[in-house]
Amino acid sequence: MEIERRYTTEGHDPYEGIAFVAENPSRALHKISELYDRIGFAAVGKYNEFESLRVAGVRLADLRGYSYDRSDVTGRSLANAYAQTLGTIFTETPKPFEVEIVVAEVGSGPAEDQLYRLMFDGSVADEHGYVAMGGSAEPISAALSAEWREGMDLGECVRLAVRLLGEHGDEHPRTLGPGQLEVAVLDRTRASRRKFERLDADERHIDLAIHLLDVGHDSLAVAAPPLVRIIFRSIRRAFDRLSSRQFGGVRSQYGKR
């Protein structure tokens, strides 16, 4: 199950662009990935099938950007290529791909953001604001139409996505924790040419981890921020001390020579 949604920044939230939220307990088999500088990819279905589509999209984007210009690589062109590929597989092979994918491109402003949803038969839909995929897409989309609003910050988007995934992603409501989620953003404010960033529960993204813990665990969320910050800072200090001993000793030996 996946949810992708546009969000804008409010208050102190440093992100602005497109957010991806997926239920995915695996840390190695990603449902959300980068295709090119400003373009992201998300998929549900059979992993080997949508992974082959992702790799083909990356190769096509690299070839087009190298042959012409990086600005010539757009979300619409990649969505069209995926539509042709899926349509050909659907009509000419005994078994169509069991996949559903979204190609998202972040623009210079919210009006230029693009979300394309592609079905297994190659049909394309241009989505606005948000899109839900997977077996429970209909109830989640209905809930999003009632609760999503323009200008939500990243924390609000993640909390809403996680809550709806927990409520509608299975036969019975569940509470999803950080270990069951995959979250990424296309952040238009990044100085780098590459706007895709995968968010993990490390010190840099601790606020996001707290947002995830906040779903169904209010008391834990209140107590967790200082405790988690202390843990990560202690680990970082220990790593810095270890690195300074190892590499500092090497430098001193070379200095003597």
C-alpha positions in Angstrom: 0.0 0.0 0.0 1.3 3.4 -0.9 0.3 7.0 -0.6 1.9 10.0 -2.3 0.8 13.4 -1.6 1.7 17.0 -2.3 2.6 19.1 0.7 3.9 22.6 1.4 6.0 24.0 4.2 4.5 25.7 7.2 6.2 27.1 10.3 9.6 25.5 11.0 9.1 22.5 8.6 12.2 22.5 6.3 10.6 20.5 3.4 8.4 21.6 0.5 7.4 19.4 -2.3 6.0 15.9 -2.7 5.9 13.3 0.1 5.7 9.5 -0.3 4.5 7.2 2.4 4.3 3.4 2.1 3.7 0.5 4.4 6.9 -1.5 3.9 8.7 -3.4 6.7 11.6 -4.3 4.4 14.7 -2.1 4.6 16.2 -3.5 1.4 13.3 -3.9 -1.0 12.1 -0.4 -1.6 8.7 0.6 -3.0 9.8 4.3 -3.3 12.9 5.3 -5.3 14.5 8.1 -7.3 14.3 8.1 -11.1 16.1 11.4 -11.9 16.9 14.8 -10.5 13.4 16.0 -9.7 11.5 12.8 -10.4 10.4 10.0 -8.0 9.0 6.6 -8.5 6.6 4.6 -6.3 5.0 1.2 -7.0 2.9 -1.6 -5.5 2.5 -5.2 -6.8 5.1 -7.8 -7.7 8.5 -6.5 -6.7 10.5 -8.1 -9.5 8.2 -6.6 -12.1 8.1 -3.0 -10.8 11.8 -3.1 -10.1 12.5 -3.9 -13.7 10.3 -1.0 -14.7 12.2 1.3 -12.3 15.6 0.2 -13.7 14.4 0.8 -17.2 13.2 4.3 -16.3 16.5 5.2 -14.7 18.4 4.1 -17.8 16.0 6.0 -20.1 16.3 9.1 -18.0 20.1 8.9 -17.9 20.4 8.4 -21.6 18.0 11.3 -22.5 19.7 13.6 -20.0 23.2 12.7 -21.4 22.2 12.9 -25.1 20.2 16.1 -24.9 19.9 18.1 -21.6 18.9 17.3 -18.1 15.9 19.6 -18.3 14.6 17.4 -21.2 14.0 14.6 -18.7 10.4 15.1 -17.4 7.9 13.1 -15.4 5.5 13.2 -18.3 8.0 11.7 -20.8 8.8 8.9 -18.4 5.1 8.3 -17.6 4.4 8.1 -21.4 7.3 5.6 -21.8 5.9 3.5 -18.9 2.4 3.6 -20.4 3.7 2.3 -23.7 5.6 -0.4 -22.1 2.8 -1.6 -19.8 0.3 -1.4 -22.7 2.5 -3.5 -24.9 3.0 -6.1 -22.2 -0.8 -6.1 -21.5 -1.7 -6.7 -25.2 1.1 -8.9 -26.5 2.1 -11.2 -23.6 0.1 -14.0 -22.0 0.4 -12.4 -18.5 0.3 -8.7 -17.8 2.5 -7.1 -15.1 0.8 -7.1 -11.7 1.9 -3.6 -10.8 0.6 -0.1 -10.2 3.0 2.8 -10.3 3.2 6.5 -9.7 5.7 8.9 -11.4 6.0 12.2 -9.5 7.9 15.3 -10.5 8.5 18.3 -8.2 8.5 21.7 -9.9 9.7 25.1 -9.0 6.4 25.7 -7.3 3.3 23.8 -6.2 1.5 24.6 -9.5 4.3 22.8 -11.5 4.2 19.6 -9.4 3.1 16.5 -11.4 1.6 13.2 -10.3 1.0 10.4 -12.8 -0.7 7.2 -11.8 -0.2 4.2 -14.2 -2.3 1.0 -14.1 -1.2 -2.5 -15.2 -2.8 -2.0 -18.6 -0.9 1.2 -19.4 -3.7 3.6 -18.7 -2.5 6.9 -17.2 -4.2 9.4 -14.9 -3.0 12.8 -14.0 -3.6 13.2 -10.3 -3.9 16.4 -8.3 -3.1 16.9 -4.6 -2.7 13.3 -3.6 -3.0 9.7 -4.9 -3.4 6.4 -3.1 -2.5 3.0 -4.6 -3.0 -0.7 -3.7 -5.8 -2.9 -2.6 -7.3 -0.4 -0.2 -6.9 2.6 -2.5 -10.6 3.4 -2.8 -11.4 3.9 1.0 -8.1 5.7 1.5 -8.8 8.0 -1.4 -12.3 8.7 0.0 -10.8 9.6 3.4 -8.1 11.7 1.8 -10.7 13.7 -0.1 -12.3 14.6 3.2 -9.2 15.3 5.3 -6.4 16.4 3.0 -5.9 20.1 2.4 -3.5 22.3 0.5 -0.6 23.6 2.7 -0.3 20.7 5.1 3.3 20.4 6.5 5.3 17.2 6.3 4.4 16.1 9.8 0.7 16.5 9.2 1.0 14.6 5.9 2.9 11.7 7.5 0.5 11.4 10.4 -2.6 11.4 8.1 -1.0 8.9 5.8 0.0 6.5 8.6 -3.3 6.7 10.2 -5.2 6.0 7.0 -2.9 3.1 6.2 -3.5 1.7 9.6 -7.3 2.1 9.4 -7.9 0.9 5.8 -4.8 -1.1 4.9 -6.0 -4.4 6.3 -9.2 -6.1 7.4 -8.8 -4.7 10.9 -7.5 -1.3 12.1 -3.8 -1.4 13.1 -1.2 0.9 14.6 1.8 1.2 12.3 5.2 2.0 13.8 8.3 3.5 12.2 9.7 0.1 11.4 6.8 -0.7 9.1 7.0 2.4 7.1 9.0 3.8 4.1 9.0 7.6 3.8 10.7 9.8 1.2 10.3 13.3 -0.2 11.0 15.3 -3.4 12.1 18.5 -1.7 12.2 21.6 -4.0 14.1 23.6 -1.4 17.2 21.3 -1.6 20.2 23.2 -3.0 21.3 20.0 -4.7 20.2 19.2 -8.2 18.8 16.0 -7.0 15.6 16.6 -5.0 14.8 13.1 -3.8 15.6 12.2 -0.2 14.8 9.1 1.7 13.8 9.9 5.3 15.1 7.6 8.1 14.8 7.8 11.9 18.2 9.3 12.4 19.2 12.4 14.2 18.6 14.7 11.2 15.0 13.5 10.8 14.2 12.9 14.4 11.1 15.1 14.2 9.7 12.8 11.5 10.3 9.7 13.7 8.4 11.4 16.5 5.6 12.2 14.1 5.4 8.4 13.2 5.5 7.4 16.9 2.8 9.9 17.6 0.2 7.8 15.8 -1.7 6.1 18.5 1.0 6.6 21.1 0.6 10.1 22.5 2.3 9.5 25.8 5.2 7.8 24.1 5.6 10.7 21.7 5.7 13.2 24.5 8.5 11.2 26.3 10.4 10.1 23.3 12.0 13.2 21.8 14.6 14.0 24.5 15.3 10.3 25.1 15.8 9.5 21.4 17.9 12.7 20.9 20.2 11.6 23.8 20.6 8.1 22.3 21.6 9.4 18.9 23.8 12.1 20.2 25.6 9.6 22.4 26.1 7.3 19.4 27.4 10.1 17.3 29.9 11.3 20.0 31.1 7.7 20.4 31.6 7.3 16.7 33.4 10.7 16.5 35.8 9.7 19.3 36.5 6.3 17.6 37.1 8.0 14.3 39.5 10.6 15.8 41.5 7.9 17.5 41.9 5.8 14.3 42.4 8.5 11.7 44.2 10.9 14.0 46.8 8.2 14.8 47.3 7.5 11.1 47.8 11.2 10.4 50.3 11.6 13.3 52.3 8.6 12.0 52.5 10.1 8.5 53.3 13.4 10.0 56.3 12.0 11.8 57.6 10.5 8.5 
